[in-house]
Every structure is written in C-alpha cells, then in structure tokens.
Amino acid sequence: MAGLAAPHLAGAQAGGTVWRIQTVWPGGVGLRVFQDWCASIAEKTGGELRFESVPPGDLPDDLKLYDALKAGLLDAVNPFTIYAQQLFPAAAFLTSYPMGLRNPHEWDVFYYSLGGLEIARELYAAQGLHFVGPIHSGPNIIHSKVPIRSIDDFRGRKMRMPGGMVADVFTAIGAEVFSIPGPEIFAALEDGTIDVADYVGPAVNYDQGFSKVTKYISMGPPGFMSLYQPVDLMDLTVAKPAWDALSPRMKQFVEMETHVYSDLHHAAIQAADQEAWAKFVADGTEVTRLSDEDVRLMTGVAVPIWFDYAGRDDASQRIFRIQLDYMMSGSLGYVDPAQVEWLTKAI
C-alpha cells in the first residue's frame, strides 16, 4: 500500500504551481499522513504542482476554512465534509449521517456510480469552489465519563456533537448537545462542561488524551462501530480559480491522487486504531456496546429527521432520494419500505 500512487508525470517542468493547502487534523496519524502525502506531490509531478501544507492554527479554525479559500488565503482544504453544511443544506447528505450508509464502499458507490460526485460538484461550483472527491477516514466514536449501555443512557447527558442531523438525533433522544471545536474537547471534558463527547476514531482520540478524562467508549453492536457517523468522510476542496488554472492533465492527476490519498489515509487510520485499542485497555477504558434493539430504536428516531433535512431544498431531496433507494434496495436492506411509507410524499 505504501507504494500506491497515481502515475508520475514524466517530463513535467519545475518551478510550477504551488497550492497552499490545510487539513483540519490537529495532530496524530491524520496530520502525519496528510503532510506525507502533500510532500509527495512535487516529486510525482516533476515540480509542476506542489502542495504546501499549511500548519494547523496558522489560519482560521476548521469551521472557517471555506472563507479562507474564498478570500484567497488558501488554494485547497482537506475538511470533514460535514462542515460544508455552512455552505448549503444538502451537504448533510454528502457524508455519513445517523443510521444511513454504513460502510466506505457504499459511499464510493454513491459518489462514483450513482451520480453523487456530479451533484456535489454542482453545489460546490455555485460557491466558487471545486469538490475533487471524498476521502475516507473511519467511524466516529463516543467517549464518556459514565457507561452508555443503551440509547436511554444518553438522556440528560451533556454531549459534544458536530451539529446538524447528528445533533438533532441526539437531542431527540434526550441529550443536551453542545457544539465544541475538536481542539477544545479535552478541556471541556476535564472541566465538566460536558460528560460525553463524540470525536473521530480511537487513534486520534487517544493522542488527544481522552483516556485521561473519560472512562468509557460507547460503540454500536459488533461490526457497527458508530450508529450516528459510521463513515466519517473528508474531502479535497479547491478554490475554483486554483482548479481552473490547472491543465486538463494536471486536473486528472489531482483526481487520481485523491483516490490514492483516500486509500492511504483510510488504511493508516485503521492501522493506528488497532494499536490505540490496546492503549485504551491499558489505561482502564471500558468499551460498552449498544444492542441491535438500540439500532432499531435509533432508526425510528432518525428516519423522520432524514426526511426533515431532505425537505429543506431541491438538492437535498435529489441526493437523499438516491441514497434512500440504495438503502431500500436488495443490496443493503437498511430501510424497510414500511418505515418510510408515510413520509415518502415529502420527497
């Protein structure tokens, strides 16, 4: 896997285009993989294109990266796609949402076979941006000071959640939801502002010190790590002037490299997660799991919220209709027609 790459562009000229690019990873394996990938681009293109990784904290926080792109402070960003909800409502369906598509390959099917990539690019273009493609990370998990053994245990808990549909689902089951930036979660857990926190996966969360301020990790049933965000998608988004300035050949290279980076990033995150689990156990962290009955109950909570978000604009309806048909198909069977029959008129 380490040698995987898009074809080198032999004969490319040095002294070419430099993109200033920033990721939202604050540290750990995610940041290391991103920086290594950026450093590889100049060699692969013979210097025709270089990625200059802008250190975290040098520019506005991760929720303002799109403004930095539009202002010309950055040429490209590597955000969690869920943040694009600040740009347009349909972004809620461009990344993992509670009880929706559950595995990386299902999102690849949506983007690359069912028209998702084309729709995403239409929406980003209207914002003066270019969506190159999705980048796989891993499931988000929940750290807690108290054991969570059923969805009823979330009731009354002060929880950090990323906002949007995820926050709405947990609010509906009785949690008090707070939106707190990633770098501030540790302090919020430590000082008691919150007692439960969603963030990304085990490796990054261990590096953030979460085992020092929580005793439990809440997971879904075996094989379903996260009910609310089972595939945390990132992406490569580029300012349209920077994208338009590339040659057709270089655009194709960047698209191919985004596939490469997605594979390398996903694999590296999962490998680091395996090491992190042992560290959590050594620190005395207990993993608790929700049940299949909790999956059924949370699906009942989530489905009306899906339809509420899908009804917010035409683009949301268009994307969700594709995903709902896929989830109801023989390929997946995640949704029984009877669960949504009374709501389908909304879309």
Disulfide bonds with the S-S distance in Angstrom:
none
